[in-house]
């Protein structure tokens, strides 16, 4: 089993959170390993600006 990557969400006003959530949504398409996101849970529940 692959070890998961740990990713910080970075600056909430930046592009990082949107990119991370889009990558998570398409993780199987891009064959990404499992990862764990560290950041504000309420902010992440709102979803990427471009997809929400």
C-alpha positions as CSV (number, residue, x, y, z in Angstrom):
1,X,0.0,0.0,0.0
2,X,1.3,3.5,-0.9
3,X,1.9,5.9,1.9
4,X,-0.3,9.0,1.5
5,X,1.1,12.4,0.8
6,X,0.5,15.2,3.3
7,X,-0.5,18.5,1.6
8,X,-1.0,21.9,3.2
9,X,-3.9,23.9,1.7
10,X,-1.7,27.0,1.8
11,X,-3.1,30.5,1.6
12,X,-6.9,30.3,1.6
13,X,-7.1,33.3,-0.8
14,X,-4.7,31.8,-3.2
15,X,-5.1,29.2,-6.0
16,X,-3.7,26.3,-3.9
17,X,-7.0,25.2,-2.3
18,X,-8.8,25.2,-5.6
19,X,-6.1,23.2,-7.3
20,X,-5.8,20.7,-4.5
21,X,-9.6,20.0,-4.4
22,X,-9.7,19.7,-8.2
23,X,-6.9,17.2,-8.1
24,X,-8.6,15.2,-5.3
25,X,-11.8,15.1,-7.4
26,X,-9.8,13.8,-10.4
27,X,-7.3,11.7,-8.5
28,X,-8.1,8.4,-10.2
29,X,-8.1,10.0,-13.7
30,X,-4.5,11.3,-13.0
31,X,-3.4,8.1,-11.1
32,X,-2.4,10.1,-8.0
33,X,-1.4,8.5,-4.8
34,X,-3.7,8.9,-1.8
35,X,-3.2,12.2,0.0
36,X,-4.2,14.0,3.2
37,X,-5.1,17.7,3.1
38,X,-4.2,19.8,6.1
39,X,-6.2,23.1,6.4
40,X,-9.5,24.6,7.4
41,X,-12.2,22.0,7.0
42,X,-15.1,24.5,6.6
43,X,-13.2,26.2,3.8
44,X,-12.6,22.9,2.0
45,X,-16.2,21.8,2.4
46,X,-17.3,24.8,0.2
47,X,-15.4,23.3,-2.7
48,X,-13.3,24.9,-5.4
49,X,-14.5,28.3,-6.6
50,X,-14.5,27.1,-10.2
51,X,-16.6,24.0,-9.4
52,X,-19.0,25.3,-6.7
